[in-house]
Amino acid sequence: MNTIRLTAAQALVRYIAAQFNEDGERFISGVWAIFGHGNVAGLGEALHGMGDALPTWRGHNEQGMCHAAIAYAKQSRRNRAMAVTSSIGPGATNMVTAAALAHVNRLPVLLLPGDVFAGRGPDPVLQQIEDWGDGTVSANDSFRPVSRYFDRITRPEQLLTALPRAFATMTDPAECGPVTLALCQDVQAEAHDWPESFFAPRTWHRRRIRPDTREIARAADALRAAERPVVVAGGGVHYAQATGVLREFAEAHNIPVVETQAGKSALPWDHPLNLGGVGVTGTGAANDACARADVILGAGTRFADFTTGSRALFRHPGRQLISLNVTAYDAAKHGALPIQADAAAGLAELSAALGDHSATGSAPDAKAAWFAQVDPLTAAPEAGGNDLPTDAQVIGAVQRASGEDTVIMCAAGTMPGELHKLWKAPRPGAYHMEYGYSCMGYEIAGAIGVKMAEPARDVICMVGDGSYMMMNSELATAVMMGIKFTVVLTDNRGFGCINRLQVGCGGAEFNNLLDHAAHAVPANIDFAAHAGAMGAAAVHVTTINELETALERAGAAEGPFVIVIDTDPYPGTEPGGHWWDVAVPEVSGREEVRAARAEYEAIKKEQV
């Protein structure tokens, strides 16, 4: 057997560079890195030696780098991914939130945090967490519950088994998620005689799990007997590249489709069978169809609380859920008839089992009525109208400036709900929303990942002032890397979304909007000046007309272009939507809370 002598770190990066997807592209397209004493000497030297064969990019915050990597994987439909490395200590724990985000969203990312010395000679090292009852624990153990595969590398040769397991996890549609390989810093520098065959190029094929024939038969029987079926399209439709199959299924059997946040854009917005977003932030047309549906076929959805209206949306007394999902865990949720299968394979075989069966429950009139309600809300205000623009009016302006190649992206706060209801996605992949973890701070770093995944697309990042304040450092990264996208920053002076939720639960306005928080000096943040100080082109506008002019200017910008607009924190889009289970106190001195509790208890009875 021919061998080659390399350090563990050198072997790691050489192996990573030899792993490919079915399209002949490296599965790991590059490594985001912030170096420290836990990774600079070993992994840093190894990455430098790889050069362009495995590019290394430098960010400003470990969590932000992970968000960029996760957005890249999401926009690539899990067909490619990125790695992220950090030092031991705070550099590593900064990545834990992002690992949770990737875990919830079933997205691949390879996390390579530095770790303590395996030999323990200099214990305790700088930044080391010491567990007085367990000498094997380090800060990296916090990754265990938020990783699909976790391993601590305490000997170089452990990589011979750990790395294939890592890639098997990231490329498996059912097991997909974050992988953490905690790299003991002394081990990174240790050498081993590696089999040359370990570094032979390998292609990881996309596994398409085919459904069990009995599960297909049961689901087909249920759909044939249904009077008002509906399909709930989730993110799995995109990951399985099944948008075309979904369209054929819906058209062949005349079944309306509603979309989760992750599933939105599975069908173009103007397809007659697409009723729009579903659930807490859904359209009136979609939620009405779901409330009346007797059979609900979920395709690639986890049936989370926002999708099911906290399990109070599907109200037909005899309703039956069917869950077509690549993971058995998700397919069995809520007493559903399971179909464990890839979305493309499952829908195709279910369609074949249905034959020429066609349902009669589509509702084109409901869709037309929905847009008749909300299109006026997104129109530009008339002269002498509202003093501050609403979020719906901002969305309308961005929609008018967008095109077929635009990707709109967002993550947390007010905008996700408004976009789910109002945004008209023209094609699959035109809508990128991280809402599984609803992680504030994802947006700007995520926009980098989206643009790196699809450089030819026009990327527009919608972010509120609250999320911007949580993580804006990667805007400087985008400037330095020359990555072009547009940021529309809506400044409602605080956490407007949570303020509305607080009031809706009977609470007083408290500690959410900046005006209602205890500050010695009133907030007066110049977001345009801040973005400009990081090198971005930035402008502050006050009206929808000025916003539209600025959006035209953004097209000519070389790098990131930030548009800041003040918005009204109070109004939301009243049509559509559904109840969300947020527990209201049983006891309160406020009459508003007691009234909200009474309403809460009444709606709780509708949960199933």
Summary of the structure (lengths in Angstrom):
residues: 608
radius of gyration: 25.0
end to end distance: 61.7
largest distance: 81.1
contacts: 2272
relative contact order: 0.10
helix: 41%
strand: 18%
